[in-house]
Amino acid sequence: MDKAASSHWTLALSLCCFFVLITVTLLFCFRF
């Protein structure tokens, strides 16, 4: 796997984690 593809996957994973964090935070906010 070349460096460009690796950085692309890293960016995609970080974006997924970012959205998951926001979703969990919103769920907690609306829950309490």
N, CA, C, O and CB atoms as a CASP TS submission, in Angstrom:
PFRMAT TS
TARGET T0000
AUTHOR 0000-0000-0000
METHOD Language model
MODEL 1
PARENT N/A
ATOM      1  N   MET     1       0.848  -1.207   0.000  1.00  0.00           N
ATOM      2  CA  MET     1       0.000   0.000   0.000  1.00  0.00           C
ATOM      3  C   MET     1       0.877   1.249   0.000  1.00  0.00           C
ATOM      4  O   MET     1       1.767   1.386   0.839  1.00  0.00           O
ATOM      5  CB  MET     1      -0.956   0.011   1.234  1.00  0.00           C
ATOM      6  N   ASP     2       0.628   2.152  -0.935  1.00  0.00           N
ATOM      7  CA  ASP     2       1.478   3.339  -1.028  1.00  0.00           C
ATOM      8  C   ASP     2       1.061   4.384   0.016  1.00  0.00           C
ATOM      9  O   ASP     2       0.055   4.231   0.710  1.00  0.00           O
ATOM     10  CB  ASP     2       1.408   3.942  -2.451  1.00  0.00           C
ATOM     11  N   LYS     3       1.861   5.440   0.103  1.00  0.00           N
ATOM     12  CA  LYS     3       1.642   6.425   1.165  1.00  0.00           C
ATOM     13  C   LYS     3       0.338   7.200   0.958  1.00  0.00           C
ATOM     14  O   LYS     3      -0.342   7.523   1.932  1.00  0.00           O
ATOM     15  CB  LYS     3       2.822   7.400   1.229  1.00  0.00           C
ATOM     16  N   ALA     4      -0.019   7.501  -0.281  1.00  0.00           N
ATOM     17  CA  ALA     4      -1.236   8.277  -0.551  1.00  0.00           C
ATOM     18  C   ALA     4      -2.471   7.505  -0.080  1.00  0.00           C
ATOM     19  O   ALA     4      -3.350   8.074   0.568  1.00  0.00           O
ATOM     20  CB  ALA     4      -1.352   8.606  -2.064  1.00  0.00           C
ATOM     21  N   ALA     5      -2.537   6.227  -0.400  1.00  0.00           N
ATOM     22  CA  ALA     5      -3.686   5.414   0.008  1.00  0.00           C
ATOM     23  C   ALA     5      -3.725   5.304   1.529  1.00  0.00           C
ATOM     24  O   ALA     5      -4.797   5.334   2.132  1.00  0.00           O
ATOM     25  CB  ALA     5      -3.624   4.003  -0.640  1.00  0.00           C
ATOM     26  N   SER     6      -2.567   5.177   2.138  1.00  0.00           N
ATOM     27  CA  SER     6      -2.512   5.058   3.595  1.00  0.00           C
ATOM     28  C   SER     6      -3.053   6.313   4.263  1.00  0.00           C
ATOM     29  O   SER     6      -3.847   6.230   5.199  1.00  0.00           O
ATOM     30  CB  SER     6      -1.077   4.792   4.060  1.00  0.00           C
ATOM     31  N   SER     7      -2.621   7.477   3.781  1.00  0.00           N
ATOM     32  CA  SER     7      -3.097   8.728   4.387  1.00  0.00           C
ATOM     33  C   SER     7      -4.592   8.904   4.130  1.00  0.00           C
ATOM     34  O   SER     7      -5.311   9.454   4.965  1.00  0.00           O
ATOM     35  CB  SER     7      -2.310   9.943   3.828  1.00  0.00           C
ATOM     36  N   HIS     8      -5.056   8.433   2.969  1.00  0.00           N
ATOM     37  CA  HIS     8      -6.483   8.530   2.651  1.00  0.00           C
ATOM     38  C   HIS     8      -7.293   7.716   3.656  1.00  0.00           C
ATOM     39  O   HIS     8      -8.314   8.184   4.160  1.00  0.00           O
ATOM     40  CB  HIS     8      -6.761   8.040   1.204  1.00  0.00           C
ATOM     41  N   TRP     9      -6.835   6.489   3.950  1.00  0.00           N
ATOM     42  CA  TRP     9      -7.559   5.644   4.916  1.00  0.00           C
ATOM     43  C   TRP     9      -7.494   6.232   6.306  1.00  0.00           C
ATOM     44  O   TRP     9      -8.463   6.154   7.061  1.00  0.00           O
ATOM     45  CB  TRP     9      -6.990   4.223   4.929  1.00  0.00           C
ATOM     46  N   THR    10      -6.349   6.826   6.659  1.00  0.00           N
ATOM     47  CA  THR    10      -6.219   7.455   7.975  1.00  0.00           C
ATOM     48  C   THR    10      -7.203   8.602   8.107  1.00  0.00           C
ATOM     49  O   THR    10      -7.836   8.768   9.150  1.00  0.00           O
ATOM     50  CB  THR    10      -4.782   7.958   8.203  1.00  0.00           C
ATOM     51  N   LEU    11      -7.334   9.398   7.046  1.00  0.00           N
ATOM     52  CA  LEU    11      -8.277  10.522   7.058  1.00  0.00           C
ATOM     53  C   LEU    11      -9.708  10.012   7.185  1.00  0.00           C
ATOM     54  O   LEU    11     -10.499  10.561   7.951  1.00  0.00           O
ATOM     55  CB  LEU    11      -8.127  11.377   5.779  1.00  0.00           C
ATOM     56  N   ALA    12     -10.039   8.968   6.440  1.00  0.00           N
ATOM     57  CA  ALA    12     -11.392   8.409   6.496  1.00  0.00           C
ATOM     58  C   ALA    12     -11.694   7.873   7.897  1.00  0.00           C
ATOM     59  O   ALA    12     -12.785   8.088   8.423  1.00  0.00           O
ATOM     60  CB  ALA    12     -11.558   7.286   5.445  1.00  0.00           C
ATOM     61  N   LEU    13     -10.734   7.183   8.493  1.00  0.00           N
ATOM     62  CA  LEU    13     -10.953   6.636   9.837  1.00  0.00           C
ATOM     63  C   LEU    13     -11.124   7.735  10.860  1.00  0.00           C
ATOM     64  O   LEU    13     -11.983   7.640  11.736  1.00  0.00           O
ATOM     65  CB  LEU    13      -9.798   5.735  10.240  1.00  0.00           C
ATOM     66  N   SER    14     -10.311   8.784  10.760  1.00  0.00           N
ATOM     67  CA  SER    14     -10.415   9.887  11.724  1.00  0.00           C
ATOM     68  C   SER    14     -11.767  10.592  11.574  1.00  0.00           C
ATOM     69  O   SER    14     -12.360  11.015  12.566  1.00  0.00           O
ATOM     70  CB  SER    14      -9.251  10.900  11.526  1.00  0.00           C
ATOM     71  N   LEU    15     -12.252  10.718  10.339  1.00  0.00           N
ATOM     72  CA  LEU    15     -13.566  11.335  10.117  1.00  0.00           C
ATOM     73  C   LEU    15     -14.666  10.471  10.724  1.00  0.00           C
ATOM     74  O   LEU    15     -15.603  10.992  11.328  1.00  0.00           O
ATOM     75  CB  LEU    15     -13.824  11.545   8.606  1.00  0.00           C
ATOM     76  N   CYS    16     -14.557   9.158  10.566  1.00  0.00           N
ATOM     77  CA  CYS    16     -15.564   8.250  11.142  1.00  0.00           C
ATOM     78  C   CYS    16     -15.574   8.388  12.665  1.00  0.00           C
ATOM     79  O   CYS    16     -16.637   8.478  13.279  1.00  0.00           O
ATOM     80  CB  CYS    16     -15.279   6.770  10.733  1.00  0.00           C
ATOM     81  N   CYS    17     -14.391   8.402  13.263  1.00  0.00           N
ATOM     82  CA  CYS    17     -14.310   8.540  14.727  1.00  0.00           C
ATOM     83  C   CYS    17     -14.900   9.873  15.158  1.00  0.00           C
ATOM     84  O   CYS    17     -15.573   9.956  16.186  1.00  0.00           O
ATOM     85  CB  CYS    17     -12.842   8.421  15.215  1.00  0.00           C
ATOM     86  N   PHE    18     -14.645  10.930  14.363  1.00  0.00           N
ATOM     87  CA  PHE    18     -15.158  12.258  14.677  1.00  0.00           C
ATOM     88  C   PHE    18     -16.692  12.259  14.696  1.00  0.00           C
ATOM     89  O   PHE    18     -17.311  12.799  15.613  1.00  0.00           O
ATOM     90  CB  PHE    18     -14.634  13.288  13.658  1.00  0.00           C
ATOM     91  N   PHE    19     -17.288  11.647  13.675  1.00  0.00           N
ATOM     92  CA  PHE    19     -18.751  11.610  13.601  1.00  0.00           C
ATOM     93  C   PHE    19     -19.339  10.753  14.720  1.00  0.00           C
ATOM     94  O   PHE    19     -20.393  11.084  15.263  1.00  0.00           O
ATOM     95  CB  PHE    19     -19.204  11.072  12.235  1.00  0.00           C
ATOM     96  N   VAL    20     -18.669   9.659  15.069  1.00  0.00           N
ATOM     97  CA  VAL    20     -19.148   8.802  16.156  1.00  0.00           C
ATOM     98  C   VAL    20     -19.121   9.577  17.473  1.00  0.00           C
ATOM     99  O   VAL    20     -20.054   9.490  18.270  1.00  0.00           O
ATOM    100  CB  VAL    20     -18.287   7.513  16.263  1.00  0.00           C
ATOM    101  N   LEU    21     -18.047  10.333  17.695  1.00  0.00           N
ATOM    102  CA  LEU    21     -17.944  11.121  18.927  1.00  0.00           C
ATOM    103  C   LEU    21     -19.070  12.144  19.008  1.00  0.00           C
ATOM    104  O   LEU    21     -19.686  12.314  20.061  1.00  0.00           O
ATOM    105  CB  LEU    21     -16.578  11.829  19.006  1.00  0.00           C
ATOM    106  N   ILE    22     -19.338  12.822  17.900  1.00  0.00           N
ATOM    107  CA  ILE    22     -20.412  13.826  17.882  1.00  0.00           C
ATOM    108  C   ILE    22     -21.761  13.165  18.143  1.00  0.00           C
ATOM    109  O   ILE    22     -22.573  13.685  18.908  1.00  0.00           O
ATOM    110  CB  ILE    22     -20.439  14.576  16.529  1.00  0.00           C
ATOM    111  N   THR    23     -22.000  12.018  17.505  1.00  0.00           N
ATOM    112  CA  THR    23     -23.273  11.320  17.688  1.00  0.00           C
ATOM    113  C   THR    23     -23.464  10.907  19.137  1.00  0.00           C
ATOM    114  O   THR    23     -24.542  11.094  19.701  1.00  0.00           O
ATOM    115  CB  THR    23     -23.348  10.092  16.778  1.00  0.00           C
ATOM    116  N   VAL    24     -22.420  10.345  19.747  1.00  0.00           N
ATOM    117  CA  VAL    24     -22.513   9.918  21.151  1.00  0.00           C
ATOM    118  C   VAL    24     -22.745  11.123  22.054  1.00  0.00           C
ATOM    119  O   VAL    24     -23.548  11.063  22.985  1.00  0.00           O
ATOM    120  CB  VAL    24     -21.229   9.165  21.583  1.00  0.00           C
ATOM    121  N   THR    25     -22.039  12.219  21.776  1.00  0.00           N
ATOM    122  CA  THR    25     -22.204  13.425  22.592  1.00  0.00           C
ATOM    123  C   THR    25     -23.632  13.956  22.495  1.00  0.00           C
ATOM    124  O   THR    25     -24.229  14.328  23.505  1.00  0.00           O
ATOM    125  CB  THR    25     -21.205  14.512  22.156  1.00  0.00           C
ATOM    126  N   LEU    26     -24.178  13.990  21.280  1.00  0.00           N
ATOM    127  CA  LEU    26     -25.556  14.461  21.101  1.00  0.00           C
ATOM    128  C   LEU    26     -26.540  13.545  21.815  1.00  0.00           C
ATOM    129  O   LEU    26     -27.492  14.014  22.438  1.00  0.00           O
ATOM    130  CB  LEU    26     -25.906  14.548  19.607  1.00  0.00           C
ATOM    131  N   LEU    27     -26.311  12.240  21.726  1.00  0.00           N
ATOM    132  CA  LEU    27     -27.214  11.299  22.399  1.00  0.00           C
ATOM    133  C   LEU    27     -27.202  11.533  23.902  1.00  0.00           C
ATOM    134  O   LEU    27     -28.255  11.517  24.539  1.00  0.00           O
ATOM    135  CB  LEU    27     -26.818   9.842  22.084  1.00  0.00           C
ATOM    136  N   PHE    28     -26.023  11.749  24.475  1.00  0.00           N
ATOM    137  CA  PHE    28     -25.933  11.998  25.909  1.00  0.00           C
ATOM    138  C   PHE    28     -26.618  13.310  26.267  1.00  0.00           C
ATOM    139  O   PHE    28     -27.291  13.404  27.294  1.00  0.00           O
ATOM    140  CB  PHE    28     -24.468  12.022  26.361  1.00  0.00           C
ATOM    141  N   CYS    29     -26.445  14.323  25.417  1.00  0.00           N
ATOM    142  CA  CYS    29     -27.057  15.631  25.694  1.00  0.00           C
ATOM    143  C   CYS    29     -28.584  15.514  25.707  1.00  0.00           C
ATOM    144  O   CYS    29     -29.244  16.061  26.591  1.00  0.00           O
ATOM    145  CB  CYS    29     -26.607  16.679  24.639  1.00  0.00           C
ATOM    146  N   PHE    30     -29.138  14.806  24.731  1.00  0.00           N
ATOM    147  CA  PHE    30     -30.592  14.698  24.655  1.00  0.00           C
ATOM    148  C   PHE    30     -31.143  13.720  25.693  1.00  0.00           C
ATOM    149  O   PHE    30     -32.316  13.782  26.059  1.00  0.00           O
ATOM    150  CB  PHE    30     -31.012  14.264  23.258  1.00  0.00           C
ATOM    151  N   ARG    31     -30.278  12.816  26.158  1.00  0.00           N
ATOM    152  CA  ARG    31     -30.735  11.810  27.107  1.00  0.00           C
ATOM    153  C   ARG    31     -30.896  12.427  28.494  1.00  0.00           C
ATOM    154  O   ARG    31     -31.843  12.104  29.210  1.00  0.00           O
ATOM    155  CB  ARG    31     -29.755  10.624  27.154  1.00  0.00           C
ATOM    156  N   PHE    32     -29.985  13.302  28.873  1.00  0.00           N
ATOM    157  CA  PHE    32     -30.022  13.871  30.228  1.00  0.00           C
ATOM    158  C   PHE    32     -30.549  15.290  30.272  1.00  0.00           C
ATOM    159  O   PHE    32     -30.633  15.885  31.346  1.00  0.00           O
ATOM    160  CB  PHE    32     -28.652  13.843  30.831  1.00  0.00           C
TER
END
